[in-house]
Amino acid sequence: MAFLSNSFPKKEVISVSPEKTVTEAAYIMLKAKVGSVLVLDNNKLVGIFTERDLLNAVIAKDLDPKKTKIAKVMTPNVCTIDIQETIEACYQKMNETKCRRMPILDKNQVIGMITMRDILRRKMEEVDFENKQLKDYIYTS
């Protein structure tokens, strides 16, 4: 059973404050090559801003991204996962909540982000390894 704590390398948390504008957040996302940023207020997680938020809450509503604050268009009540949880538990929680991105917490502090793509990549590595082991067993017996 694989745990998040020893399965994923620590990555820099890409975040913005709720007072940043949508344009500023989009620029940070572009530079970091990510599809979302966490919204932190004094290191406390208060939301997430995603490409979908940009499309649905800003562009579709014809808001000015240079003037619109992230606090107005972010998704609050973010689904999170504890660092001590298993990858399987994370995958299940993502499926149940329909979240594709989930901040990883350690003692209620954000320490990273995991995506469905990260989990699927890990699962494929496990399947490939198991497949190789089975083939080696079959052909060496």
Secondary structure, 3 states (H helix, E strand, C coil): CCEHHHCCCCCCCCEECCCCEHHHHHHHHHHHCCCEEEEEECCEEEEEEEHHHHHHHHHCCCCCCCCCEHHHHCECCCCCEECCCEHHHHHHHHHHHCCCEEEEEECCEEEEEEEHHHHHHHHHHHHHHHHHHHHHHHHHC
